[in-house]
Amino acid sequence: MGKSQFLSFIKKEFYHILRDRKTLFILLGMPVVQIVIFGFALTNEVKNSAIAVLDQSKDDATASLTGELDASRYFEIVASLKSAAEIGPAFRKGKVKMVVVFPPGFGNDLKHLNNAQVQLIADASDPNVANTLTNYANAVIMGYQDRVNQGLKLPYTIKTEYRMLYNPQLKGAYSFVPGVMAMVLMLICTMMTAITIVKEKELGTMEVMLVSPVQPLKIVVAKAVPYLLLSCVNIASILLLSVFVLDVPINGSLPLLVAESILFTLTSLSLGLLISSATGSQQTAMFISLTGMFLPTVMLSGFMFPVENMPLPLRVISNVVPAKWYYIIVKSVMIKGVGFGAVWKETLVLAGMTAFLLLISIKKFKIRLS
């Protein structure tokens, strides 16, 4: 092969890449997307976490400490509780991740007894976040203690008591089991259904379906049913392993948890059918389902990294990731033991996504061979 012929082959390949917009996007766009997502989402630092304060003392000392906690970049005080009875509902509704409790007479005990106590109650369904938040809060409290002790012969001492709700032993399985459920169901269901319709096109069996009197809706649904049944087996196996092998309890309603898992499975199947209807080859469908679903599911669902730590654009994008809503539901029902009343919004989001994706899938299903 001569030099000119070799260069012509190189030119030909460049022209081919430049004409193929999908390939060009993958080559140039994917690295940019990955570095942005990894750069902003890949952090173990916890910032702007929603907390509540139960101040039963209401004196200058508690006001100063509350102000310092709120001024810290790690916390955002979103509620001031009036009684201890409001602590449980605040956690179950997912409004806060930690509650700071000042007992009656906090300031008086500090001034006259040189000793006072504060309680930190954290949501330990995510043990890493709970540990981090209590450590940050304790650092703020100790910093306040050091400042007020300057020049005092008999220093003040503030004792911090910790209480971890839902997961007192701080087992990591309580956090990763809901995340693994979301990731496994999303990837398997989406990937397997993504190649179904496009496989019929490649094998030439689409013609048989096109001449049949079956409506497109029934064909699409028929494609999803076997994978729905297989996903139910996956749900059962994950729950059994979680309870009997990993000792993760199901504190809420088992029927509700199963129903929510089936709804999420339908969402994933609908997404897979949309990919299958919109692509022309199994390789493309599999690539989109793996690459397009794996990164958002892992990075933007809240499973690996807290969503509230991310920049606003990524927080907005995370709202269209189905796994985020399912992860919230599983943690709430399985770990916190809440009922449907606490997760109806997330359920409605998943139901809306399922209906929308299924509708688009049917519209993209071509009656004639392209």
C-alpha positions in Angstrom: 0.0 0.0 0.0 1.5 3.3 -1.1 1.7 6.4 1.0 -1.0 8.3 -0.9 -3.3 5.3 -0.7 -2.7 5.0 3.0 -3.5 8.7 3.5 -6.7 8.3 1.5 -7.8 5.6 3.8 -7.2 7.9 6.8 -9.2 10.7 5.1 -12.0 8.3 4.3 -12.2 7.2 8.0 -12.2 10.8 9.2 -15.0 11.6 6.8 -16.9 8.6 8.1 -16.6 9.7 11.7 -17.5 13.3 10.9 -20.6 12.2 9.1 -21.7 9.9 11.9 -22.9 12.4 14.6 -23.5 9.7 17.2 -19.9 8.4 17.0 -18.6 12.0 17.1 -20.6 12.7 20.2 -19.4 9.5 21.9 -15.7 10.3 21.0 -15.8 14.0 22.0 -18.8 14.5 24.2 -18.6 11.5 26.5 -15.2 12.4 28.1 -16.6 15.9 28.9 -19.8 14.5 30.4 -17.8 12.0 32.5 -15.3 14.5 33.8 -18.0 16.9 34.8 -20.1 14.3 36.6 -17.1 12.7 38.3 -15.5 16.0 39.2 -18.6 17.4 40.9 -20.3 14.3 42.2 -17.3 12.2 43.3 -16.8 13.6 46.8 -17.3 12.3 50.3 -17.7 15.7 51.8 -21.1 16.5 53.2 -22.4 20.1 52.8 -25.6 22.0 53.3 -27.3 19.1 55.1 -30.8 19.8 56.4 -30.9 19.7 60.2 -33.5 20.7 62.8 -33.0 22.1 66.3 -35.0 21.4 69.4 -34.1 24.1 71.8 -35.8 23.5 75.2 -33.6 26.0 77.0 -33.9 29.1 74.8 -31.0 31.1 76.3 -28.0 33.0 75.0 -25.8 29.9 74.9 -28.2 27.8 72.8 -28.8 30.8 70.6 -25.1 31.2 70.0 -24.5 27.6 69.3 -27.5 27.4 66.9 -26.2 30.4 65.1 -22.7 28.8 64.7 -24.3 25.6 63.4 -26.4 27.5 60.9 -23.4 29.6 59.8 -21.3 26.5 59.1 -21.3 25.4 55.4 -22.0 21.9 56.5 -25.5 22.6 57.9 -28.7 24.3 57.0 -31.2 24.6 59.8 -34.6 24.0 58.1 -36.8 23.5 61.2 -37.1 24.5 64.8 -38.9 21.8 66.6 -41.2 22.5 69.6 -41.2 19.1 71.3 -39.5 15.7 71.3 -42.6 14.3 69.7 -41.8 16.1 66.4 -38.4 14.4 66.0 -39.7 11.1 64.7 -42.0 12.5 62.0 -39.3 14.9 60.8 -37.0 12.0 60.2 -39.7 9.7 58.7 -40.7 12.4 56.2 -37.1 12.8 55.1 -37.0 16.5 56.0 -33.8 16.4 58.1 -30.8 14.2 58.5 -29.9 15.3 62.0 -31.6 16.9 65.0 -29.7 18.9 67.7 -31.4 18.7 71.1 -30.7 21.3 73.8 -32.1 20.1 77.2 -33.9 22.6 79.5 -31.5 24.8 81.5 -28.5 24.3 79.1 -27.1 27.8 79.6 -27.7 27.7 83.4 -25.9 24.4 83.7 -23.0 25.7 81.7 -22.6 28.9 83.8 -23.3 27.5 87.3 -22.3 23.8 87.1 -19.6 24.3 84.3 -21.1 21.3 82.6 -23.9 21.0 80.1 -25.1 18.3 77.6 -26.3 18.4 74.1 -27.8 15.5 72.1 -27.2 14.8 68.4 -29.8 12.5 66.8 -28.8 11.4 63.3 -30.5 9.4 60.5 -28.2 6.4 60.3 -29.9 4.7 57.4 -26.9 6.1 55.6 -24.2 5.4 58.3 -21.4 7.3 56.5 -23.4 10.5 56.3 -24.6 10.1 59.9 -21.0 9.7 61.2 -19.8 12.7 59.1 -22.6 15.0 60.3 -22.2 14.2 64.0 -18.4 14.7 63.7 -19.0 18.1 62.0 -21.5 19.1 64.6 -19.2 18.0 67.4 -16.4 20.1 65.9 -18.6 23.2 65.9 -19.6 22.6 69.5 -16.0 22.0 70.6 -15.0 25.2 68.8 -17.7 27.1 70.7 -16.5 25.6 74.0 -12.9 26.6 73.4 -14.0 30.2 72.6 -16.1 30.7 75.8 -13.4 29.1 77.9 -10.8 31.7 77.0 -9.7 33.4 80.2 -11.7 31.2 82.6 -10.0 29.5 85.5 -12.7 26.8 85.7 -13.5 25.8 82.1 -16.9 25.0 80.8 -17.5 21.4 79.5 -20.1 20.5 76.9 -20.8 16.8 76.7 -22.2 15.5 73.4 -24.5 12.5 73.4 -25.0 10.6 70.1 -28.1 8.7 69.0 -28.3 6.9 65.7 -31.8 6.2 64.4 -32.8 3.2 62.3 -29.3 1.8 62.3 -27.7 2.0 65.8 -24.9 -0.4 64.8 -24.0 1.7 61.8 -24.0 -1.3 59.4 -23.1 -0.4 55.8 -25.6 -2.9 54.4 -28.4 -0.6 55.5 -27.2 1.9 53.0 -25.9 -0.2 50.1 -28.8 -2.8 49.9 -31.4 -0.2 48.7 -28.8 1.2 46.3 -27.9 -2.2 44.9 -31.6 -2.9 44.4 -32.0 0.3 42.4 -28.8 -0.3 40.3 -29.4 -4.0 39.6 -33.1 -3.6 38.6 -32.3 -0.5 36.5 -29.4 -1.9 34.6 -30.7 -5.5 34.0 -34.2 -4.4 33.0 -33.1 -1.6 30.8 -30.3 -3.6 29.1 -32.3 -6.7 28.5 -35.4 -4.9 27.0 -33.2 -2.5 25.0 -32.2 -5.2 22.6 -35.6 -6.9 22.2 -37.2 -4.9 19.3 -33.9 -4.1 17.6 -33.0 -7.8 17.7 -36.2 -8.6 15.7 -35.2 -6.0 13.1 -31.7 -7.5 12.7 -33.0 -11.1 12.5 -35.7 -10.1 10.0 -38.5 -11.5 12.2 -40.0 -8.0 12.5 -41.8 -8.7 9.2 -43.8 -11.5 10.7 -45.1 -9.2 13.5 -45.8 -6.4 11.0 -48.2 -8.5 9.0 -50.0 -9.8 12.1 -53.2 -8.0 13.3 -51.6 -7.4 16.7 -51.6 -3.7 17.7 -48.2 -2.0 18.5 -49.2 -1.5 22.1 -49.7 -5.3 22.6 -46.4 -6.1 20.9 -44.5 -3.7 23.1 -46.2 -5.0 26.2 -45.6 -8.6 25.2 -41.9 -7.8 24.9 -41.8 -6.5 28.5 -43.8 -9.2 30.3 -41.1 -11.9 30.4 -38.6 -9.5 31.8 -41.1 -8.3 34.3 -41.5 -11.8 35.6 -37.8 -12.4 35.7 -37.4 -9.1 37.6 -39.9 -10.3 40.2 -37.5 -13.2 40.8 -34.6 -10.8 41.2 -36.6 -8.7 43.7 -37.4 -11.8 45.8 -33.8 -13.0 45.8 -32.4 -9.6 46.7 -34.9 -9.2 49.6 -34.3 -12.8 50.9 -30.5 -12.3 50.8 -30.8 -8.9 52.5 -32.9 -10.2 55.4 -31.4 -13.7 56.0 -27.7 -13.1 54.9 -27.0 -9.4 55.5 -29.4 -9.0 58.5 -31.1 -5.9 57.0 -34.6 -5.8 58.3 -37.8 -4.9 56.4 -39.2 -2.5 59.0 -42.1 -1.4 56.7 -44.8 -3.1 54.7 -43.5 -5.9 52.6 -46.4 -5.7 50.1 -45.7 -2.0 49.7 -42.0 -2.6 49.1 -42.7 -5.3 46.5 -45.3 -3.1 44.8 -42.9 -0.2 44.6 -40.2 -2.5 43.3 -42.5 -3.7 40.5 -43.4 -0.1 39.7 -39.7 0.7 39.4 -39.2 -2.4 37.3 -41.9 -1.2 34.9 -40.2 2.2 34.7 -36.9 0.5 33.8 -38.6 -1.8 31.2 -40.3 1.2 29.6 -36.9 3.0 29.3 -35.4 -0.1 27.8 -38.2 -0.4 25.3 -37.7 3.3 24.3 -34.0 2.7 23.7 -34.9 -0.4 21.7 -37.4 1.4 19.5 -35.1 4.3 18.8 -31.9 2.4 17.9 -31.0 0.3 14.9 -28.5 -2.2 16.2 -28.1 -4.4 19.3 -24.6 -3.0 20.0 -25.9 0.6 20.0 -28.9 -0.3 22.2 -26.6 -2.1 24.7 -24.1 0.7 24.7 -26.7 3.3 25.5 -28.4 1.3 28.1 -25.1 0.5 29.9 -23.3 3.7 29.6 -26.3 6.0 29.7 -27.8 4.3 32.7 -24.9 3.2 34.8 -23.3 6.6 35.4 -26.5 8.4 36.3 -27.7 5.6 38.5 -24.4 5.4 40.4 -23.6 9.1 40.6 -26.9 10.9 40.7 -29.3 8.6 42.6 -27.8 9.4 46.1 -26.6 5.8 46.5 -22.9 6.6 46.4 -22.7 10.3 46.9 -25.2 12.8 48.6 -27.2 14.6 45.9 -27.4 17.8 48.0 -23.7 18.2 47.8 -23.7 18.6 44.1 -24.0 21.8 42.0 -27.5 23.0 41.1 -27.4 21.7 37.5 -26.6 18.2 38.6 -29.2 18.3 41.3 -31.8 19.3 38.7 -30.6 16.5 36.3 -30.8 13.9 39.2 -34.6 14.5 39.3 -35.0 12.7 35.9 -33.0 9.6 37.1 -35.6 7.0 38.1 -33.2 5.3 40.5 -33.1 8.4 42.7 -36.8 8.1 43.5 -36.7 4.4 44.0 -33.7 4.6 46.3 -35.6 7.1 48.5 -38.6 4.8 48.6 -36.7 1.7 49.5 -34.7 3.4 52.3 -37.9 4.9 53.7 -40.0 1.7 53.6 -37.4 -0.9 54.3 -35.2 0.9 56.8 -37.3 3.6 58.3 -40.5 1.6 58.3 -42.8 4.3 56.9 -46.0 3.8 55.0 -47.4 4.9 51.7 -48.2 8.3 53.0 -44.5 9.2 53.3 -43.5 8.1 49.8 -46.6 8.9 47.7 -44.8 11.8 45.9 -41.9 9.6 44.9 -44.4 6.9 43.8 -46.3 9.4 41.7 -43.0 10.5 40.0 -42.1 6.9 39.0 -45.7 6.3 37.8 -45.5 9.4 35.7 -42.1 8.4 34.2 -43.4 5.0 33.4 -46.5 6.3 31.6 -44.4 8.9 29.7 -41.7 6.4 28.6 -44.2 3.8 27.6 -46.1 6.3 25.5 -43.0 7.5 23.7 -41.9 3.9 23.1 -45.2 3.1 21.4 -45.0 6.2 19.2 -41.5 5.4 18.2 -42.4 1.8 17.3 -42.5 1.8 13.6 -45.3 0.0 11.8 -43.3 -0.3 8.7 -39.7 -1.5 8.3 -37.3 1.4 7.9 
